[in-house]
Amino acid sequence: MNYAIWYNCPMKAALIFRDKVTFSDGAILEMILWELPEKIPGQLHKFKYRLHYGFPGKTLVRSDNEKNKGDHRHYEDKEEPYIFIDVDTLRIDFLRDIETVRGEEFG
């Protein structure tokens, strides 16, 4: 059984995906997305996610959502709001950001 613990209440949540890749240069890509049983106050969707790319101790790209902060992305030293459309678009946008940082396509 999975529980969402980030909102201080034990709601059942369904893990949609969890992927982790370590690149030959030591960079790490990790994507985790949960579907919650109900929308989080202030959000328009029922997903909790954290998509991260960087090196140990250094974030280069991250997309996530937090209570009271909403959907946003971190790109190197900048943080900006992210407009969540759907899960597929989130993944595409995130991977596109990584391709830009790495200077190569994933194919």
WOKAHU-V630345 format. One record per pair of residues at least 24 apart in sequence whose C-alpha atoms are under 10 Angstrom apart, sorted by the first residue. I is the first residue (numbers start at 0). J is the second residue. D is the distance in Angstrom with one decimal. If there is no record, write none. Layout:
BEGIN
i=I j=J d=D
i=I j=J d=D
END
This chain:
BEGIN
i=1 j=33 d=9.5
i=2 j=33 d=9.8
i=2 j=35 d=9.2
i=3 j=33 d=8.3
i=3 j=34 d=9.4
i=3 j=35 d=7.6
i=3 j=36 d=9.8
i=3 j=47 d=8.8
i=5 j=47 d=9.3
i=5 j=65 d=8.5
i=5 j=66 d=8.3
i=6 j=39 d=8.8
i=6 j=65 d=9.2
i=6 j=66 d=7.3
i=10 j=35 d=7.4
i=10 j=36 d=7.2
i=10 j=37 d=8.9
i=11 j=35 d=6.9
i=11 j=36 d=6.6
i=11 j=37 d=9.7
i=12 j=36 d=6.2
i=12 j=37 d=9.2
i=12 j=45 d=9.7
i=12 j=46 d=9.2
i=12 j=47 d=9.3
i=13 j=46 d=9.5
i=14 j=46 d=9.8
i=14 j=47 d=9.6
i=14 j=48 d=9.9
i=15 j=46 d=9.3
i=15 j=47 d=10.0
i=15 j=48 d=9.7
i=15 j=86 d=9.7
i=16 j=48 d=9.6
i=17 j=48 d=9.8
i=17 j=49 d=9.7
i=17 j=50 d=9.5
i=18 j=50 d=9.4
i=19 j=50 d=9.8
i=19 j=51 d=9.4
i=19 j=52 d=9.7
i=20 j=52 d=9.4
i=21 j=52 d=9.7
i=21 j=53 d=9.8
i=21 j=54 d=9.4
i=22 j=54 d=9.8
i=24 j=54 d=9.0
i=25 j=53 d=8.7
i=25 j=54 d=6.4
i=25 j=55 d=8.1
i=26 j=52 d=7.1
i=26 j=53 d=5.4
i=26 j=54 d=4.7
i=26 j=55 d=7.5
i=26 j=57 d=9.5
i=26 j=58 d=9.7
i=26 j=59 d=9.6
i=26 j=101 d=9.7
i=27 j=51 d=7.8
i=27 j=52 d=5.6
i=27 j=53 d=5.5
i=27 j=54 d=5.9
i=27 j=55 d=7.6
i=27 j=58 d=9.5
i=28 j=52 d=4.4
i=28 j=53 d=6.8
i=28 j=54 d=8.8
i=28 j=60 d=9.2
i=28 j=61 d=9.5
i=28 j=94 d=9.4
i=28 j=97 d=8.8
i=29 j=53 d=9.2
i=29 j=61 d=9.4
i=30 j=61 d=9.4
i=30 j=62 d=9.2
i=30 j=63 d=9.8
i=30 j=90 d=8.6
i=30 j=93 d=9.5
i=31 j=63 d=9.5
i=32 j=63 d=9.4
i=32 j=86 d=8.7
i=39 j=65 d=9.4
i=39 j=66 d=7.4
i=39 j=67 d=9.3
i=39 j=69 d=9.3
i=40 j=66 d=7.8
i=40 j=67 d=8.2
i=40 j=69 d=9.5
i=41 j=66 d=8.1
i=41 j=67 d=7.2
i=41 j=68 d=8.8
i=41 j=69 d=7.3
i=42 j=66 d=8.7
i=42 j=67 d=9.0
i=42 j=68 d=9.4
i=42 j=69 d=6.5
i=42 j=70 d=8.1
i=42 j=83 d=9.6
i=43 j=69 d=9.4
i=43 j=70 d=9.8
i=43 j=83 d=8.5
i=43 j=84 d=9.5
i=44 j=83 d=8.3
i=44 j=84 d=9.0
i=44 j=85 d=8.7
i=46 j=83 d=9.8
i=46 j=85 d=9.4
i=46 j=86 d=8.6
i=48 j=86 d=9.6
i=48 j=89 d=9.7
i=50 j=89 d=9.1
i=50 j=90 d=8.4
i=50 j=93 d=7.4
i=50 j=94 d=9.5
i=51 j=93 d=8.7
i=51 j=97 d=9.5
i=52 j=93 d=9.0
i=52 j=94 d=9.3
i=52 j=96 d=9.4
i=52 j=97 d=7.1
i=52 j=100 d=9.7
i=53 j=97 d=9.1
i=53 j=100 d=9.7
i=59 j=96 d=9.4
i=59 j=97 d=8.2
i=59 j=100 d=7.7
i=59 j=101 d=9.8
i=60 j=93 d=7.8
i=60 j=94 d=9.4
i=60 j=96 d=7.0
i=60 j=97 d=6.8
i=60 j=100 d=8.2
i=61 j=93 d=7.7
i=61 j=96 d=9.2
i=61 j=97 d=9.4
i=62 j=89 d=8.3
i=62 j=90 d=9.5
i=62 j=92 d=9.4
i=62 j=93 d=7.0
i=63 j=89 d=9.9
i=74 j=100 d=9.0
i=75 j=100 d=8.8
END
